[in-house]
Amino acid sequence: MDIKVNDTPARRDRLESAILAAATRLFAECGFEGSTIAAVAERAGISKQNLLYYFPTKHGLYRRVLDEVLDDWLARMAHLADADGEPEDVLRAYVAAKLRFSREQPWASRVYAMEVIGGAKFYGEQIRARVVPLLQRDIEVFERWMAQGRIARVDATHLLFALWAMTQSYADFAAQMTLVLERPELTGADFANAEQLIGDMVVRALARPA
């Protein structure tokens, strides 16, 4: 499966995608310290030498994996940018997008979670630079809604923390959930029920007093 340097861009893109997919899962399972370039290459079905052509260092590969994860995660957070929409509709769309990420990209969610749980030693600056500004933007949306009397007054920062925890747990703690549910994996119905429940909880918490 090794692809040589003079192969077509399309084939190189496919190989790079295969490397990133293998690395994402390995870093999610073993963390940065417990993973090796050789193990990633084996999972991707290529030689270590070939992998090193694309990613010369483990740290560079790890950062690229986290870049890809954060790109996807932040794109799904964009739902709250619609400050002129109905708060209930915007919030339900946000919950749905975050749960969809947990369902579609569980290994990506877990590798990011492991980096954060470990103190964000390798990726802390990128989180500050990219996540914090968008968090502040979303807080401003909540503040605007509150000022307009469209939602009840809440601590918007901790509301977002709670939303992240509730939605991301369906990826990061899926193993615990499946043990409790006594089934091999979470189903579409589980995610649909979670979306309805979390959405209802948030909408009720933000309902304006009668």
N, C-alpha and C positions, 0 to 999 in steps of 0.2 A: 504493500500500500504506500510505500515511500514515494513522494513526488519530488522530482528533481527541480533544481533552481530554474531551469529553462522551460518548465511546463507553463501552460496557459494561465492567465490571471484567474479564470473561473475555477480551475482545478486547485490553484493555490488558495483561493478563497474558501473552497470546500474543506481543504486540509486545515486551514486556520480555524474554521468553525468547529471541526472535529476536535482539534487540540483544546480549544476553549471549553467545549462541552465536557470533555474528559477531565480537564483541570478543575472546572467548576464543581463537578461531583466529588472529585478527590479532595479538594480543599474543604468542601462542606463536611465530608466524612472524617478527615484526618487533621484539619487545620493546616496552617502554613508550615509549622515546624514539623508536623508528621508526614508531610508530602514531599516527594522528590520528583525531579525532572524525569528520571528514569521510569518512575511509576506512571506518570502522566503519559509518557511516550508509549508505554506498554498498553495502556487503556485506549489510546488513540490508534493503536495498531501501526505505529511507525517507529523508526529508530530514534534513539536519543540524539544522535548527530543531526538528523533531519529536523527534529523539534527545535534544537538549539539554533538552527538557521533562522527560524521565525521568532523565537523568544530566547535570547542568549542567556538570560538569568531567570531563576525562579522568582525573584522579587518582581521582575518586569512582567512575567506571566501572571503572577498573583494580582498585581495592580491592574493589568488589562482585564482580568476576570471581574474585578470589583468595579472597574469603569463601566463594563458592559451591564453589570447588575444595576448599578446606580442610574445609568441612562434609562433603562427600562422602568425602574421604580419611580423615578422622578417624572417620567412621561405620564405615568398613570396618576400621579398626584396632581396633574394639571387641571383636574376637574374643578377644584376649588377656586381656580382663577376666574370663574364665571360669577363675579360678584353681583351681576344684574339678574341672574336667574332666580327662580324660587328656591329659598334655602333648603326646603325638604327635597326637592328634585336634585339639587346640586350635591347634597350630602349623601343621598342614596346612590347616586352615580359614583361618588368617591368610594363609598364602602364596596360597591360592586367591583370597581376597578382594582381595589387593593386585594379583595378576595380572589379575583381572577388571576392576579399575579401569584398569589400563594398556591393556587391550583395549577397554573400553567408552568410556573418556574420555582418549584419547591427547593431545588438544590441551590439556585441563585439566592433565594431568600435565606437559606441556612448558612451559606458561606458568608454573606454580609452579617448575619446575626453572630456568627462565631468571631468575626473580626471585632465587632462592637463589644461582645462579652469579654473578649480578651483585652479590652482597653483601647481598641483602635490604634494599636502601636504602629501599624504600617500605613493606615489610611485615614488617620485623624484629620490631617490638614485638608484632604479632599472633602471630607464630610463637612468640615467648617465652611469651606469655600462654596460648596454646592447645595448642601441640605439646609443650612441655617438661613440663607437668604430666602429660600422658598418657604420655609417654615414661617419666617417673619411676614412674608407676603400673605400667606394663608391666615395668619393671626389678624392682619389688617382687614381681610375680608370679613371675619367674624366681628371685629370691632365696628366695621361699617354697618353690618346687619343689626348689631345691638343698638348703635346710635340711631338707626332708622326705625327702631322698634319692631323689627321683623323677627327677632328671636329673643329669648330670655338672656339675661346677663349670666355669663359663665366665664371660667378661666379658660380662655381659648387654647393656651399652650398645653395645659393638662388634658383638655378634650382631645387634642390631636395625638398626644402621647397615648391616650386610652384607645383611640381609633387604630393607631399603629399596632398596639399590643393585641387588640381583639382580632384584627384581620391577619396579621402576620403569624399569629399562633397556629393558624391552620396549615402553615408550612413548617414552621420551626418546631412545633410540638405535635405534629401529626402522628408520630409514633405512639405517644401517650394516648391520644384520642382514639386511635384504632384499637389499642389494648382495652380501653374502657368500653368501646363499642363492640368488641369481639369480632372484628372483621379485618381483612388484610389491608384495606386502604379506604380512605374517605371517598364517598360517592358524590355524584352531582347533586343528589338530594341533600346531602349534608351541607354542601356549600350554599345551596338555595335556601335552606333553613337558616343557616348562619347569616346570610345576606338579609333575610327578612327580619330576623331578631335584632341584629346589630343596628340595622336601619331604624327599626321601630324604637329601640332604646334611645338612640341619638335624637331622633325627631321629638320624642316625648321630653327628653331632657332640655331641649331648646324651645319647647312650646312657650309662647308668651302667656303670662298670667291672665286669667279671665278678667 
